[in-house]
Amino acid sequence: IFRMYELLRTFDRVMTLTAGGPARYTQTISFYIYNRAFSGFEIGYSAAVSVLLMAVTLIICGYSIWKM
């Protein structure tokens, strides 16, 4: 469960190593939210995507716990 949660919110490795990579190939959802919020100044949109990410994470982790 912790590993799945970490994979869904990976940000620091992408930011440090590639900053999104060539042509956004290493861009994760967390890095996408960061770029839209602070580079594109779309705070409302990035907040909505963050809530969606939280909901997806809760569903995946809840399903994993239920199947154990």
Contacts in CASP RR format, 6 or more apart in sequence:
PFRMAT RR
TARGET T0000
AUTHOR 0000-0000-0000
METHOD contacts of the structure
MODEL  1
IFRMYELLRTFDRVMTLTAGGPARYTQTISFYIYNRAFSGFEIGYSAAVS
VLLMAVTLIICGYSIWKM
1 61 0 8 1.000
1 64 0 8 1.000
1 65 0 8 1.000
4 60 0 8 1.000
4 61 0 8 1.000
4 64 0 8 1.000
5 57 0 8 1.000
5 61 0 8 1.000
8 29 0 8 1.000
8 30 0 8 1.000
8 53 0 8 1.000
8 56 0 8 1.000
8 57 0 8 1.000
8 60 0 8 1.000
9 29 0 8 1.000
9 30 0 8 1.000
9 53 0 8 1.000
9 57 0 8 1.000
10 28 0 8 1.000
10 30 0 8 1.000
11 28 0 8 1.000
11 30 0 8 1.000
11 31 0 8 1.000
11 34 0 8 1.000
14 20 0 8 1.000
14 21 0 8 1.000
14 26 0 8 1.000
14 27 0 8 1.000
14 28 0 8 1.000
14 30 0 8 1.000
14 31 0 8 1.000
15 31 0 8 1.000
15 34 0 8 1.000
17 26 0 8 1.000
18 26 0 8 1.000
20 26 0 8 1.000
20 27 0 8 1.000
20 31 0 8 1.000
21 27 0 8 1.000
27 35 0 8 1.000
29 49 0 8 1.000
29 53 0 8 1.000
30 53 0 8 1.000
32 49 0 8 1.000
33 46 0 8 1.000
33 49 0 8 1.000
33 50 0 8 1.000
33 53 0 8 1.000
34 46 0 8 1.000
36 42 0 8 1.000
36 45 0 8 1.000
36 46 0 8 1.000
36 49 0 8 1.000
37 43 0 8 1.000
37 46 0 8 1.000
37 47 0 8 1.000
END
